[in-house]
Amino acid sequence: MPRLGLVTVVVRDYDEAIAFYRDALGFELREDTRIDDDKRWVVVAPPGSRETALLLARAATGDQEARIGDQTGGRVGWFLHTDAFDRDHARMRAAGVVFEEAPRQEPYGMVAVFRDLYGNRWDLLQLHPPGDTGR
């Protein structure tokens, strides 16, 4: 069965991106392989993630550089699921992650929008169990 393996995030610098995703978001560095003098294959993922990971791809052209931090036209483009919202929200804030809003309860779960180091918008999200509206 097909599955989504990698999603590309265009970054300015490999090492600063690795540091943010590892240290601020708590991701694991899964692979960092040098392709040539300028290009690396860098994969990060949340601990325990088995399906989808991020490929951190350094911008190589002016067009790619222009998209750093706004890959989804200002929309939330990534959804980081957690099983302990308060714990992860507090840890991320302590690590310097910028949240755009206070956490809010929605019918589907607890959510707060944050930005990665380049400005891309993400949701930190703890979904309610199926059938539970959180009320």
C-alpha positions as CSV (number, residue, x, y, z in Angstrom):
1,M,0.0,0.0,0.0
2,P,1.4,3.5,-0.8
3,R,2.3,5.7,2.0
4,L,3.7,9.2,2.4
5,G,7.4,8.9,3.2
6,L,9.0,12.3,3.1
7,V,7.9,15.9,2.9
8,T,10.4,18.6,1.9
9,V,11.0,21.7,3.8
10,V,13.2,24.2,2.1
11,V,15.8,25.6,4.5
12,R,18.5,28.3,4.4
13,D,21.2,26.2,6.2
14,Y,21.3,22.5,7.0
15,D,22.9,22.8,10.4
16,E,20.7,25.6,11.7
17,A,17.6,23.6,10.5
18,I,18.9,20.4,12.1
19,A,19.4,22.3,15.4
20,F,15.9,23.7,15.4
21,Y,14.1,20.5,14.6
22,R,16.2,18.5,17.0
23,D,16.6,20.9,19.9
24,A,13.4,23.0,19.8
25,L,10.9,20.5,18.4
26,G,12.5,17.3,19.8
27,F,12.9,15.6,16.4
28,E,15.4,12.9,15.8
29,L,18.1,13.3,13.1
30,R,17.5,10.1,11.0
31,E,20.0,10.7,8.2
32,D,22.6,13.3,7.3
33,T,24.5,12.1,4.1
34,R,26.7,14.4,2.1
35,I,25.8,14.2,-1.6
36,D,28.4,16.6,-2.9
37,D,30.2,19.7,-1.7
38,D,26.9,21.7,-1.6
39,K,24.2,19.1,-1.1
40,R,23.2,16.8,1.8
41,W,20.4,14.4,2.3
42,V,19.0,15.4,5.7
43,V,16.0,13.6,7.2
44,V,14.4,14.4,10.6
45,A,11.3,13.0,12.3
46,P,9.5,13.1,15.6
47,P,10.6,10.3,17.9
48,G,8.8,7.0,17.1
49,S,7.4,8.3,13.8
50,R,7.3,5.4,11.4
51,E,5.5,6.8,8.4
52,T,6.4,10.4,7.5
53,A,9.6,12.4,8.0
54,L,10.9,15.7,6.8
55,L,13.6,16.1,4.2
56,L,15.4,19.3,5.0
57,A,16.5,20.7,1.6
58,R,18.8,23.7,1.4
59,A,17.7,26.2,-1.1
60,A,19.9,26.1,-4.2
61,T,18.3,28.8,-6.4
62,G,16.9,32.2,-6.0
63,D,13.3,30.9,-6.5
64,Q,13.8,28.3,-3.8
65,E,15.3,31.0,-1.4
66,A,12.3,33.2,-2.0
67,R,10.0,30.4,-0.7
68,I,11.9,29.8,2.6
69,G,9.5,30.4,5.4
70,D,6.4,30.7,3.2
71,Q,6.1,27.4,1.5
72,T,2.3,27.2,1.9
73,G,1.3,30.8,1.2
74,G,0.8,31.7,4.8
75,R,-1.4,28.7,5.6
76,V,-0.6,26.1,8.3
77,G,1.3,23.5,6.3
78,W,2.3,20.9,8.9
79,F,0.5,19.3,11.8
80,L,2.6,18.0,14.7
81,H,0.5,15.6,16.7
82,T,1.2,15.0,20.4
83,D,-0.2,12.8,23.1
84,A,0.6,15.4,25.8
85,F,-0.2,18.9,24.6
86,D,0.7,20.8,27.8
87,R,4.0,19.0,28.1
88,D,5.1,19.6,24.5
89,H,3.8,23.1,24.4
90,A,5.7,24.1,27.5
91,R,8.9,22.3,26.3
92,M,8.7,24.0,22.9
93,R,8.1,27.4,24.4
94,A,11.1,26.9,26.8
95,A,13.2,26.1,23.7
96,G,12.2,29.4,22.1
97,V,9.5,28.2,19.7
98,V,7.3,31.1,18.8
99,F,3.5,30.4,19.2
100,E,1.1,32.8,17.4
101,E,-1.7,32.2,19.9
102,A,-2.6,30.7,23.2
103,P,-3.7,27.0,23.1
104,R,-7.3,26.6,22.2
105,Q,-9.9,23.9,22.5
106,E,-11.5,22.9,19.2
107,P,-14.1,20.2,18.6
108,Y,-11.3,18.0,17.2
109,G,-8.8,18.6,19.9
110,M,-6.3,21.0,21.6
111,V,-4.3,23.2,19.1
112,A,-2.0,26.1,18.9
113,V,-0.2,27.6,15.8
114,F,3.5,28.0,15.9
115,R,6.2,29.0,13.5
116,D,9.4,27.2,12.6
117,L,12.7,29.0,12.5
118,Y,12.0,30.3,9.0
119,G,8.4,31.4,9.6
120,N,6.5,28.4,8.2
121,R,3.2,27.9,10.1
122,W,2.5,24.6,12.0
123,D,-0.2,23.3,14.3
124,L,0.7,21.6,17.6
125,L,-2.3,19.3,17.9
126,Q,-3.6,16.8,20.3
127,L,-6.6,15.1,18.8
128,H,-9.5,13.9,20.9
129,P,-10.2,10.2,20.7
130,P,-12.7,9.3,17.9
131,G,-16.2,10.2,19.0
132,D,-15.0,12.5,21.8
133,T,-15.7,16.2,21.1
134,G,-13.8,17.3,24.2
135,R,-16.9,18.7,25.8
